[in-house]
Amino acid sequence: PQQALEAFDHFLAAQPDHAEALAKKAESLEKLGRLNEALACCDQAIGKNEGLTMAWLQKGGLLNKLNRHAEAIDCFEQALLAQEKKAKVS
C-alpha cells in the first residue's frame, strides 16, 4: 500500500482533479490504517465527481470502521443513487 500511495501522490501532483485516483489513494491510506486521511481523500474525490460510486462506497466503509454507522448508511445510499443515475444514462 505504501508504494501505491506514493504512485497516487505522484499521479495526483500532475492531475489533482482526478477523482478516481483520489478514491484509489483513499483505499491505500485505509490499508495503511490512516483512516481519517482516507476519509478526507474520499471527500475530495466526491467533491470532484459526485457520481463516483466507488468513492461513496469507500467512504461508507471507512465511516463504518469508525463506528459512524448512520453516516455510513447515507454514503451507501448515495452510492446506490449514483449507480442508478449511471444506469439511466446508459
C-alpha positions as CSV (number, residue, x, y, z in Angstrom):
1,P,0.0,0.0,0.0
2,Q,2.9,2.4,0.7
3,Q,4.2,2.1,-2.9
4,A,0.7,2.5,-4.3
5,L,0.2,5.6,-2.1
6,E,3.4,7.1,-3.5
7,A,2.3,6.4,-7.0
8,F,-1.0,8.0,-6.5
9,D,0.6,11.1,-4.9
10,H,2.9,11.3,-7.9
11,F,0.0,11.0,-10.4
12,L,-2.2,13.5,-8.4
13,A,0.6,16.0,-8.4
14,A,0.1,16.2,-12.2
15,Q,-3.7,15.6,-12.2
16,P,-5.1,16.9,-8.9
17,D,-8.7,16.7,-10.1
18,H,-8.7,13.0,-11.0
19,A,-11.5,11.7,-8.8
20,E,-10.8,8.0,-9.4
21,A,-7.2,8.4,-8.4
22,L,-8.3,10.2,-5.2
23,A,-10.6,7.3,-4.4
24,K,-7.9,4.7,-5.0
25,K,-5.5,6.8,-2.9
26,A,-8.1,6.6,-0.1
27,E,-8.0,2.8,-0.4
28,S,-4.2,2.8,0.0
29,L,-4.5,5.1,3.0
30,E,-7.1,2.8,4.6
31,K,-4.8,-0.2,4.2
32,L,-2.1,1.7,6.0
33,G,-4.5,2.4,8.8
34,R,-4.7,6.1,8.1
35,L,-8.5,6.2,8.2
36,N,-9.0,9.9,8.8
37,E,-6.7,10.8,5.8
38,A,-8.5,8.2,3.7
39,L,-11.9,9.8,4.6
40,A,-10.6,13.2,3.6
41,C,-9.4,11.8,0.3
42,C,-12.9,10.3,-0.3
43,D,-14.4,13.7,0.4
44,Q,-12.1,15.2,-2.2
45,A,-13.0,12.5,-4.8
46,I,-16.7,13.1,-4.2
47,G,-16.1,16.8,-4.5
48,K,-14.6,16.3,-7.9
49,N,-17.2,13.8,-9.0
50,E,-20.4,13.3,-7.0
51,G,-21.4,10.4,-9.3
52,L,-18.3,8.3,-8.5
53,T,-19.9,5.2,-6.9
54,M,-16.6,3.8,-5.7
55,A,-15.8,6.9,-3.7
56,W,-19.2,6.7,-1.9
57,L,-18.6,3.0,-1.2
58,Q,-15.1,3.7,0.1
59,K,-16.3,6.5,2.3
60,G,-19.2,4.4,3.7
61,G,-16.8,1.6,4.5
62,L,-14.4,4.0,6.3
63,L,-17.3,5.5,8.3
64,N,-18.4,2.1,9.3
65,K,-15.0,1.2,10.6
66,L,-15.0,4.5,12.5
67,N,-18.4,3.4,14.1
68,R,-20.2,6.3,12.3
69,H,-22.9,4.0,11.1
70,A,-25.6,6.5,10.3
71,E,-23.2,8.4,8.1
72,A,-22.1,5.2,6.5
73,I,-25.6,4.3,5.6
74,D,-26.1,7.7,4.0
75,C,-22.9,7.1,1.9
76,F,-24.2,3.7,0.7
77,E,-27.5,5.3,-0.3
78,Q,-25.6,7.9,-2.3
79,A,-23.6,5.1,-4.0
80,L,-26.9,3.5,-5.0
81,L,-28.3,6.7,-6.3
82,A,-25.1,7.4,-8.3
83,Q,-25.3,3.9,-9.8
84,E,-28.9,4.4,-10.7
85,K,-28.1,7.6,-12.4
86,K,-25.4,5.9,-14.5
87,A,-27.8,3.1,-15.5
88,K,-30.4,5.6,-16.7
89,V,-27.8,7.4,-18.8
90,S,-26.5,4.2,-20.4
